[in-house]
Amino acid sequence: MTAIFDIELPLINLVGLVATVIPAAWNDYKKWRIPNLLLLWSALGAILLAIFLPNGIGAAASLQGAMVGFFMFLPLYLIRGMAAGDVKLLATLGLYSGPVFITGIGLLSMLVGGIWACIILLSYSNSFQIIKIWLHSLVNNYLYIPTNYKFKENFYYSGSELIPYGVVIAIGCISMIFINY
């Protein structure tokens, strides 16, 4: 079977991806946060692999992967669609995988996240209320609203509409590995 992106990562890089994404997903699912220490040690390991591993992806591709991963999810962070840990996780995974592979991971993660969000939305009887909450948040936080404008409704936000995006990134990462190998 040929890889979709026609890139093969060294086995140690694949192990690094999985060793990073599984504990990150577990912590995000259980505690709603991705530990910075996990990402720091993983990033240091990825950089060392990029610099010293013969026939590895190389330092330039590693840094490019981190930048692609970071900037791929940065807009979602800026509109509060995800937390900073999720952005840092994708950037760290980019250090292991390079720019092409991390693009696939990011796109698959977005697809999985979109499907998950649709399932959440359809599972509530008040789906339109949730859409109003999301739009209300977007308008209040990121669009200019005259100071005398008030929304007519008070919205209740329970937090159960949130998605632990570390889990979504883990599914996207492991799917990308299975698709390509």
C-alpha positions as CSV (number, residue, x, y, z in Angstrom):
1,M,0.0,0.0,0.0
2,T,1.4,3.4,-0.9
3,A,1.2,6.3,1.6
4,I,-1.2,9.1,0.9
5,F,1.4,11.8,1.4
6,D,4.3,9.6,0.1
7,I,6.4,10.2,3.2
8,E,7.9,7.6,5.5
9,L,8.9,8.5,9.0
10,P,11.5,6.6,10.9
11,L,10.0,4.1,13.4
12,I,11.3,6.0,16.4
13,N,9.5,9.1,15.2
14,L,6.2,7.1,15.0
15,V,6.8,5.8,18.5
16,G,7.4,9.4,19.6
17,L,4.1,10.5,18.0
18,V,2.2,7.8,19.8
19,A,4.1,8.2,23.1
20,T,3.1,11.9,23.1
21,V,-0.4,11.7,21.8
22,I,-1.8,8.9,24.0
23,P,-0.9,10.5,27.4
24,A,-2.0,13.9,26.1
25,A,-5.3,12.5,25.0
26,W,-5.8,10.7,28.3
27,N,-5.0,13.8,30.4
28,D,-7.3,15.9,28.2
29,Y,-10.1,13.5,28.6
30,K,-9.7,13.1,32.3
31,K,-8.6,16.5,33.5
32,W,-9.4,18.8,30.5
33,R,-5.8,19.9,30.1
34,I,-2.6,18.7,28.4
35,P,0.4,18.9,30.7
36,N,3.1,21.4,29.5
37,L,5.8,19.1,31.0
38,L,4.7,16.3,28.7
39,L,4.9,18.6,25.7
40,L,8.2,20.1,26.8
41,W,9.9,16.7,27.2
42,S,8.4,15.4,24.0
43,A,9.5,18.4,22.1
44,L,13.0,18.1,23.4
45,G,13.1,14.5,22.4
46,A,11.8,15.3,18.9
47,I,14.4,18.0,18.4
48,L,17.2,15.6,19.5
49,L,15.9,13.0,17.1
50,A,15.8,15.5,14.3
51,I,19.3,16.7,15.0
52,F,21.1,13.4,15.8
53,L,19.2,10.6,14.1
54,P,20.9,9.4,11.0
55,N,18.4,9.3,8.1
56,G,15.9,11.1,10.2
57,I,13.6,13.9,9.0
58,G,16.2,16.6,9.9
59,A,16.1,19.7,11.9
60,A,14.7,21.9,9.2
61,A,11.8,19.6,8.4
62,S,11.2,19.2,12.1
63,L,10.9,23.0,12.7
64,Q,8.8,23.4,9.7
65,G,6.4,20.7,11.0
66,A,6.2,22.5,14.3
67,M,5.3,25.8,12.6
68,V,2.7,24.1,10.3
69,G,1.1,22.4,13.3
70,F,1.1,25.6,15.4
71,F,-0.3,27.8,12.7
72,M,-2.8,25.2,11.5
73,F,-4.7,25.4,14.9
74,L,-3.8,28.9,15.9
75,P,-7.0,30.5,14.3
76,L,-9.2,28.0,16.2
77,Y,-7.4,29.0,19.4
78,L,-7.9,32.7,18.7
79,I,-11.6,32.3,18.3
80,R,-11.7,30.1,21.5
81,G,-12.5,27.0,19.6
82,M,-9.8,25.1,21.4
83,A,-7.3,25.6,24.2
84,A,-3.6,26.5,23.9
85,G,-2.6,23.0,24.9
86,D,-4.2,21.6,21.8
87,V,-2.2,24.0,19.6
88,K,1.0,23.2,21.5
89,L,0.3,19.4,21.1
90,L,-0.1,19.7,17.3
91,A,3.1,21.8,17.1
92,T,5.0,19.2,19.2
93,L,3.7,16.4,16.9
94,G,5.0,18.5,14.0
95,L,8.5,18.3,15.4
96,Y,8.3,14.5,15.1
97,S,6.6,14.3,11.7
98,G,7.6,17.3,9.5
99,P,5.3,19.6,7.6
100,V,3.6,17.2,5.2
101,F,2.7,14.5,7.7
102,I,1.5,17.0,10.3
103,T,-0.8,18.6,7.7
104,G,-2.4,15.2,7.3
105,I,-2.7,14.8,11.1
106,G,-4.3,18.3,11.4
107,L,-6.8,17.7,8.6
108,L,-7.8,14.3,9.9
109,S,-8.2,15.9,13.4
110,M,-10.4,18.6,12.0
111,L,-12.5,16.0,10.2
112,V,-12.9,14.0,13.4
113,G,-13.6,17.1,15.5
114,G,-16.2,18.2,13.0
115,I,-18.0,14.8,13.1
116,W,-17.8,14.8,16.9
117,A,-19.3,18.3,17.1
118,C,-22.1,17.4,14.8
119,I,-22.9,14.3,16.9
120,I,-22.9,16.5,20.1
121,L,-25.1,19.0,18.4
122,L,-27.6,16.5,17.1
123,S,-27.7,14.7,20.5
124,Y,-29.3,17.6,22.2
125,S,-33.0,18.5,21.9
126,N,-32.0,22.2,22.2
127,S,-29.6,22.1,19.3
128,F,-30.6,25.5,18.1
129,Q,-30.0,26.9,21.6
130,I,-26.4,25.5,21.4
131,I,-25.9,27.2,18.0
132,K,-27.1,30.4,19.5
133,I,-24.6,30.1,22.3
134,W,-21.7,29.5,19.9
135,L,-22.8,32.5,17.7
136,H,-23.4,34.6,20.8
137,S,-19.8,33.8,22.0
138,L,-18.4,34.6,18.6
139,V,-20.2,37.9,18.3
140,N,-19.5,39.1,21.8
141,N,-15.9,38.1,21.8
142,Y,-14.7,38.8,18.3
143,L,-16.9,41.1,16.4
144,Y,-17.5,44.8,17.1
145,I,-20.8,45.3,18.8
146,P,-22.0,48.8,19.7
147,T,-22.1,49.3,23.5
148,N,-25.8,49.9,23.7
149,Y,-26.6,46.6,21.9
150,K,-27.9,43.9,24.2
151,F,-28.9,40.3,23.3
152,K,-32.5,39.6,24.2
153,E,-31.8,36.2,25.7
154,N,-29.7,34.9,28.5
155,F,-27.9,31.7,27.4
156,Y,-27.1,28.9,29.6
157,Y,-23.9,27.1,28.8
158,S,-23.3,23.8,30.7
159,G,-19.9,23.0,29.4
160,S,-21.0,19.5,28.2
161,E,-20.8,20.9,24.6
162,L,-17.0,21.0,24.9
163,I,-14.8,18.5,23.1
164,P,-11.5,17.3,24.6
165,Y,-9.5,18.1,21.5
166,G,-6.5,16.1,22.7
167,V,-8.5,13.0,22.1
168,V,-9.5,14.2,18.6
169,I,-5.8,14.9,17.8
170,A,-4.9,11.5,19.0
171,I,-7.5,9.9,16.7
172,G,-6.3,12.0,13.8
173,C,-2.6,11.1,14.5
174,I,-3.2,7.4,14.9
175,S,-5.5,7.3,11.8
176,M,-2.8,9.1,9.8
177,I,-0.2,6.5,10.9
178,F,-2.6,3.6,10.0
179,I,-3.5,5.2,6.6
180,N,0.1,5.6,5.6
181,Y,1.7,2.4,7.0
